[in-house]
Structures are given as C-alpha cells and as structure tokens.
Amino acid sequence: MSDLPPDLPRLRTHWLTLSLDRVRERISFLERRQREQAHDAAVRPPVPDWILETGIGQRREPLYVHVGGCHMAGKRQRPINRAQALRALSDGAEACAHCRADTALHVLD
C-alpha cells in the first residue's frame, strides 16, 4: 500500500504542493533557529576567567574559586580577575575540586 495518491492529477498538484509546503516550512524554521542562535551568541557575555562562589546570608563569605565556565559553580557567583582569585584562595576560599582552579592558577600547596 502506497501513501501516494493513485491518480495523476492529484499527484501533480495536491501531493507535491503539500510536500513542497512542508519542506519550505522546515527550511524557514531552521533558518529562523540559525538566526536566533547567531544572535544569542553575539549578545552572550564573555565567559570570565575566574568565578568566585559565595555563601548564603548577608556576609556572603567566599566559598569556592572556579575556572570561568565551570559547570559546578553555584548560583551565587560573580566574575573575578586573577589577582582576586589568588587573594580569595589565600584568604581561605577553596578551589573547586572539579575545575581545579588552584592548578590553573599555578598555586602550590
């Protein structure tokens, strides 16, 4: 059993028109998605070199130093520079065990 219409007139008009419409819709969808992804990439802020993760509460004590883009960084985070990352580690913040910020900073124990 075929999913195509059995007669020539319908094959020439209806079926091909429906198929072409579906292809055009899919092309339009993919082009729109591609434009949106390009726009998102253009407006996305750059990944910081280092991230400081802080604790809960008013004081928000520094807890962990992460390499920028670390997937283990929590929600309470802020970008920092290399000097701030080194200072946070020397002041008691821990280096993330996953991204090994201390190794990336060349800190020797």
HELIX and SHEET records of a PDB file:
HELIX    1   1 LEU A    8  ARG A   10  1                                   3    
HELIX    2   2 LEU A   11  TRP A   15  3                                   5    
HELIX    3   3 LEU A   16  VAL A   43  1                                  28    
HELIX    4   4 ARG A   82  SER A   90  1                                   9    
HELIX    5   5 ALA A  101  ALA A  104  1                                   4    
SHEET    1   A 4 GLN A  77  ILE A  80  0                                        
SHEET    2   A 4 TRP A  50  THR A  54 -1                                        
SHEET    3   A 4 PRO A  62  VAL A  67 -1                                        
SHEET    4   A 4 GLU A  94  ALA A  95  1                                        
END                                                                             
